Amino acid sequence: AEVQVGSETTLAPDLSLVAAKTGKLWLAAEIVGTADHRMDTVIKKQIYEQIKLPRLWMVDPRYDNVEVYHASQYGLVLKEILALREVLTEKSLPEFQLTIADLFDVAK
């Protein structure tokens, strides 16, 4: 679904969580593909930094990994790169846990 992130800017992340209180995009996940690599990793990421998106997950099936970014005063900061048996979690979503190998359906 499309998400309004500015007065004239609408994006369609592959997954989005919008805060109920504010109606603002809180987490976006982008599945990076060969065809949209630049759009997801450069252009959209710059927009996410401009709107001070709290969380961004870049899911990259080419390498079976997930890059986790958090907002900071300096923009989005890479917190970790997860692969295989590592588990994707989010402190603000305490019941959410996803093993990366399960996400990509690869042998553990």
N, CA, C and O of each residue as an XYZ file, in Angstrom:
432
protein
N       0.838     -1.186      0.000
C       0.000      0.000      0.000
C       0.880      1.247      0.000
O       1.989      1.249      0.535
N       0.375      2.266     -0.592
C       1.113      3.525     -0.618
C       0.993      4.229      0.727
O      -0.030      4.148      1.406
N       2.079      4.930      1.093
C       2.135      5.663      2.351
C       2.528      7.097      2.032
O       3.529      7.336      1.356
N       1.749      8.041      2.513
C       2.056      9.468      2.327
C       3.164      9.833      3.312
O       2.971      9.727      4.523
N       4.332     10.265      2.802
C       5.460     10.604      3.670
C       5.809     12.085      3.629
O       6.697     12.540      4.349
N       5.124     12.816      2.806
C       5.340     14.254      2.688
C       4.157     14.860      1.969
O       3.285     14.139      1.484
N       4.118     16.175      1.896
C       2.969     16.823      1.261
C       2.810     16.412     -0.202
O       1.695     16.372     -0.721
N       3.930     16.107     -0.865
C       3.861     15.713     -2.271
C       4.584     14.397     -2.553
O       4.871     14.074     -3.705
N       4.882     13.633     -1.479
C       5.655     12.409     -1.654
C       4.891     11.212     -1.106
O       4.465     11.201      0.048
N       4.727     10.208     -1.957
C       4.089      8.960     -1.577
C       5.036      7.829     -1.960
O       5.588      7.817     -3.060
N       5.219      6.880     -1.044
C       6.060      5.715     -1.312
C       5.241      4.444     -1.113
O       4.192      4.467     -0.468
N       5.717      3.360     -1.659
C       5.077      2.061     -1.477
C       6.127      1.060     -1.013
O       6.635      0.278     -1.817
N       6.461      1.077      0.293
C       7.416      0.091      0.796
C       6.852     -1.321      0.630
O       5.639     -1.498      0.524
N       7.722     -2.314      0.608
C       7.257     -3.692      0.507
C       6.515     -4.101      1.776
O       5.617     -4.942      1.730
N       6.886     -3.512      2.896
C       6.187     -3.700      4.169
C       6.248     -2.370      4.892
O       7.287     -1.710      4.896
N       5.153     -1.972      5.499
C       5.170     -0.718      6.250
C       4.355     -0.860      7.524
O       3.319     -1.524      7.551
N       4.844     -0.224      8.573
C       4.114     -0.112      9.829
C       3.919      1.367     10.095
O       4.875      2.141     10.111
N       2.683      1.743     10.300
C       2.336      3.131     10.553
C       1.895      3.246     12.005
O       1.090      2.442     12.477
N       2.418      4.241     12.714
C       2.069      4.446     14.122
C       0.612      4.878     14.231
O       0.186      5.817     13.559
N      -0.150      4.193     15.077
C      -1.574      4.502     15.242
C      -1.779      5.909     15.797
O      -2.693      6.614     15.371
N      -0.945      6.318     16.733
C      -1.106      7.635     17.363
C      -0.876      8.788     16.397
O      -1.636      9.756     16.389
N       0.170      8.686     15.584
C       0.575      9.811     14.734
C       0.161      9.661     13.280
O       0.076     10.651     12.554
N      -0.098      8.425     12.845
C      -0.401      8.185     11.449
C       0.817      8.259     10.555
O       0.697      8.263      9.330
N       2.006      8.319     11.173
C       3.250      8.418     10.400
C       3.900      7.053     10.228
O       3.776      6.165     11.072
N       4.594      6.920      9.112
C       5.347      5.705      8.844
C       6.399      5.522      9.925
O       7.187      6.429     10.194
N       6.410      4.335     10.551
C       7.363      4.074     11.632
C       8.449      3.078     11.195
O       9.610      3.205     11.586
N       8.061      2.095     10.388
C       9.020      1.095      9.910
C       8.707      0.809      8.450
O       7.547      0.635      8.075
N       9.737      0.763      7.640
C       9.597      0.360      6.240
C      10.572     -0.772      5.979
O      11.706     -0.754      6.456
N      10.122     -1.749      5.222
C      10.999     -2.824      4.765
C      10.991     -2.796      3.241
O       9.935     -2.762      2.608
N      12.167     -2.810      2.678
C      12.325     -2.820      1.225
C      13.025     -4.108      0.823
O      14.092     -4.431      1.346
N      12.424     -4.843     -0.107
C      13.059     -6.041     -0.655
C      13.864     -5.584     -1.867
O      13.307     -5.131     -2.867
N      15.156     -5.710     -1.761
C      16.067     -5.195     -2.788
C      16.216     -6.219     -3.901
O      16.602     -7.364     -3.664
N      15.910     -5.797     -5.097
C      16.062     -6.655     -6.256
C      17.012     -6.011     -7.253
O      17.352     -4.836     -7.122
N      17.428     -6.757     -8.222
C      18.338     -6.232     -9.236
C      17.718     -5.059     -9.985
O      18.396     -4.069    -10.259
N      16.443     -5.164    -10.316
C      15.782     -4.132    -11.110
C      15.544     -2.836    -10.343
O      15.513     -1.761    -10.941
N      15.375     -2.930     -9.024
C      15.064     -1.725     -8.253
C      16.132     -1.403     -7.201
O      15.859     -0.691     -6.235
N      17.319     -1.917     -7.388
C      18.388     -1.732     -6.410
C      18.636     -0.257     -6.109
O      18.644      0.144     -4.945
N      18.837      0.545     -7.136
C      19.120      1.973     -6.925
C      17.934      2.692     -6.278
O      18.118      3.515     -5.381
N      16.733      2.385     -6.730
C      15.540      3.031     -6.172
C      15.423      2.753     -4.671
O      15.154      3.667     -3.892
N      15.626      1.490     -4.262
C      15.474      1.127     -2.851
C      16.648      1.582     -1.995
O      16.449      2.142     -0.917
N      17.860      1.347     -2.462
C      19.031      1.576     -1.606
C      19.563      2.999     -1.640
O      20.315      3.395     -0.750
N      19.190      3.768     -2.641
C      19.681      5.150     -2.724
C      18.530      6.145     -2.595
O      18.479      6.929     -1.648
N      17.615      6.106     -3.546
C      16.570      7.134     -3.608
C      15.607      7.034     -2.424
O      15.410      8.009     -1.699
N      15.007      5.857     -2.228
C      14.070      5.716     -1.114
C      14.766      5.918      0.226
O      14.210      6.528      1.140
N      15.974      5.408      0.334
C      16.706      5.565      1.597
C      16.919      7.048      1.910
O      16.796      7.455      3.066
N      17.233      7.855      0.903
C      17.391      9.300      1.120
C      16.085      9.928      1.593
O      16.091     10.780      2.481
N      14.975      9.516      1.008
C      13.672     10.038      1.431
C      13.384      9.619      2.864
O      12.911     10.427      3.664
N      13.662      8.373      3.191
C      13.445      7.894      4.561
C      14.292      8.692      5.560
O      13.840      8.988      6.666
N      15.504      9.031      5.168
C      16.342      9.858      6.048
C      15.749     11.247      6.215
O      15.742     11.789      7.320
N      15.254     11.823      5.139
C      14.670     13.166      5.203
C      13.451     13.227      6.111
O      13.246     14.221      6.807
N      12.642     12.177      6.109
C      11.444     12.183      6.949
C      11.723     11.634      8.349
O      10.820     11.531      9.179
N      12.990     11.285      8.596
C      13.414     10.768      9.901
C      12.657      9.488     10.283
O      12.146      9.351     11.394
N      12.605      8.561      9.327
C      11.978      7.267      9.561
C      12.703      6.564     10.706
O      13.925      6.420     10.650
N      11.988      6.123     11.746
C      12.658      5.481     12.882
C      13.357      4.162     12.549
O      14.440      3.893     13.070
N      12.752      3.330     11.683
C      13.334      2.019     11.383
C      13.222      1.723      9.894
O      12.215      2.021      9.251
N      14.301      1.121      9.361
C      14.322      0.668      7.976
C      15.001     -0.693      7.924
O      16.083     -0.883      8.478
N      14.353     -1.632      7.255
C      14.942     -2.937      7.013
C      15.133     -3.086      5.512
O      14.181     -2.955      4.743
N      16.361     -3.360      5.100
C      16.662     -3.653      3.697
C      16.854     -5.164      3.584
O      17.845     -5.714      4.065
N      15.908     -5.815      2.953
C      15.907     -7.271      2.806
C      16.512     -7.579      1.446
O      15.990     -7.161      0.413
N      17.627     -8.321      1.455
C      18.349     -8.570      0.207
C      18.430    -10.068     -0.093
O      19.316    -10.755      0.415
N      17.501    -10.580     -0.922
C      17.503    -12.003     -1.249
C      18.731    -12.463     -2.033
O      19.026    -13.657     -2.074
N      19.445    -11.529     -2.653
C      20.649    -11.916     -3.401
C      21.712    -12.456     -2.464
O      22.499    -13.321     -2.847
N      21.741    -11.949     -1.233
C      22.759    -12.358     -0.247
C      22.132    -13.015      0.971
O      22.840    -13.336      1.925
N      20.824    -13.223      0.963
C      20.095    -13.808      2.093
C      20.416    -13.081      3.397
O      20.733    -13.708      4.408
N      20.330    -11.744      3.360
C      20.569    -10.991      4.587
C      19.604     -9.822      4.715
O      18.908     -9.453      3.770
N      19.585     -9.252      5.919
C      18.757     -8.087      6.207
C      19.629     -7.037      6.875
O      20.291     -7.322      7.873
N      19.634     -5.835      6.335
C      20.325     -4.710      6.951
C      19.294     -3.952      7.787
O      18.212     -3.620      7.303
N      19.638     -3.686      9.033
C      18.733     -2.995      9.958
C      19.285     -1.606     10.226
O      20.411     -1.453     10.699
N      18.475     -0.591      9.917
C      18.861      0.805     10.132
C      17.964      1.430     11.186
O      16.769      1.143     11.255
N      18.558      2.293     12.009
C      17.811      3.074     12.999
C      18.062      4.548     12.725
O      19.142      4.935     12.280
N      17.054      5.360     12.995
C      17.208      6.804     12.845
C      18.136      7.344     13.922
O      18.144      6.863     15.055
N      18.916      8.350     13.549
C      19.779      9.045     14.504
C      19.782     10.519     14.106
O      19.181     10.906     13.104
N      20.453     11.314     14.890
C      20.532     12.737     14.535
C      21.304     12.964     13.248
O      21.237     14.045     12.663
N      22.033     11.955     12.804
C      22.829     12.062     11.576
C      22.190     11.336     10.397
O      22.828     11.187      9.355
N      20.969     10.889     10.534
C      20.296     10.139      9.485
C      20.164      8.682      9.874
O      20.268      8.339     11.052
N      19.937      7.824      8.899
C      19.813      6.395      9.178
C      21.193      5.789      9.403
O      22.127      6.019      8.635
N      21.297      5.009     10.477
C      22.563      4.387     10.849
C      22.401      2.873     10.779
O      21.457      2.315     11.339
N      23.325      2.215     10.087
C      23.304      0.757     10.006
C      23.622      0.190     11.380
O      24.705      0.422     11.916
N      22.670     -0.562     11.957
C      22.854     -1.157     13.275
C      23.409     -2.575     13.177
O      24.242     -2.980     13.987
N      22.945     -3.320     12.188
C      23.417     -4.700     12.050
C      23.032     -5.255     10.689
O      22.097     -4.789     10.037
N      23.784     -6.263     10.290
C      23.459     -7.044      9.100
C      23.259     -8.467      9.590
O      24.163     -9.069     10.169
N      22.069     -8.999      9.353
C      21.716    -10.318      9.873
C      21.651    -11.342      8.751
O      21.210    -11.034      7.643
N      22.091    -12.561      9.042
C      22.052    -13.647      8.063
C      21.888    -14.986      8.782
O      22.126    -15.098      9.985
N      21.482    -15.984      8.027
C      21.346    -17.369      8.459
C      20.610    -17.555      9.782
O      19.408    -17.299      9.852
N      21.314    -18.000     10.845
C      20.651    -18.325     12.118
C      20.390    -17.120     13.004
O      19.811    -17.254     14.082
N      20.816    -15.938     12.557
C      20.558    -14.748     13.363
C      19.067    -14.412     13.315
O      18.358    -14.785     12.380
N      18.613    -13.700     14.342
C      17.188    -13.437     14.494
C      16.919    -11.941     14.389
O      17.540    -11.128     15.074
N      15.980    -11.601     13.516
C      15.536    -10.221     13.362
C      14.517     -9.936     14.452
O      13.491    -10.611     14.544
N      14.801     -8.934     15.278
C      13.898     -8.525     16.349
C      13.787     -7.008     16.323
O      14.547     -6.321     15.640
N      12.845     -6.515     17.067
C      12.684     -5.069     17.223
C      12.176     -4.823     18.633
O      11.115     -5.314     19.017
N      12.940     -4.061     19.397
C      12.616     -3.801     20.794
C      11.191     -3.259     20.949
O      10.505     -3.603     21.911
N      10.753     -2.438     20.041
C       9.413     -1.854     20.120
C       8.307     -2.828     19.710
O       7.124     -2.536     19.890
N       8.685     -3.978     19.165
C       7.731     -5.033     18.806
C       8.159     -6.307     19.528
O       8.681     -7.225     18.897
N       7.945     -6.376     20.846
C       8.546     -7.442     21.656
C       8.189     -8.868     21.252
O       8.959     -9.784     21.543
N       7.071     -9.089     20.605
C       6.694    -10.449     20.227
C       7.196    -10.843     18.842
O       7.023    -11.988     18.424
N       7.809     -9.914     18.137
C       8.292    -10.200     16.785
C       9.700    -10.783     16.827
O      10.621    -10.175     17.372
N       9.852    -11.971     16.244
C      11.152    -12.611     16.069
C      11.103    -13.408     14.772
O      10.169    -14.175     14.537
N      12.110    -13.219     13.941
C      12.155    -13.940     12.676
C      13.582    -14.356     12.379
O      14.466    -13.513     12.225
N      13.800    -15.643     12.301
C      15.117    -16.160     11.936
C      15.328    -15.893     10.442
O      14.457    -16.171      9.617
N      16.485    -15.357     10.119
C      16.755    -14.959      8.738
C      16.681    -16.152      7.785
O      16.174    -16.019      6.671
N      17.176    -17.303      8.205
C      17.111    -18.501      7.355
C      15.659    -18.842      7.015
O      15.373    -19.288      5.904
N      14.744    -18.636      7.960
C      13.319    -18.896      7.694
C      12.758    -17.887      6.701
O      11.934    -18.231      5.854
N      13.201    -16.657      6.807
C      12.741    -15.611      5.887
C      13.073    -15.968      4.438
O      12.255    -15.781      3.538
N      14.272    -16.478      4.231
C      14.721    -16.799      2.883
C      14.558    -18.288      2.542
O      14.897    -18.716      1.439
N      14.039    -19.071      3.494
C      13.833    -20.490      3.302
C      15.112    -21.184      2.834
O      15.118    -21.932      1.857
N      16.208    -20.908      3.574
C      17.476    -21.550      3.263
C      17.820    -22.563      4.352
O      17.328    -22.467      5.476
N      18.658    -23.521      4.015
C      19.072    -24.524      4.995
C      19.815    -23.863      6.128
O      20.672    -23.007      5.911
N      19.483    -24.263      7.336
C      20.123    -23.688      8.516
C      21.382    -24.433      8.792
O      22.089    -24.116      9.748
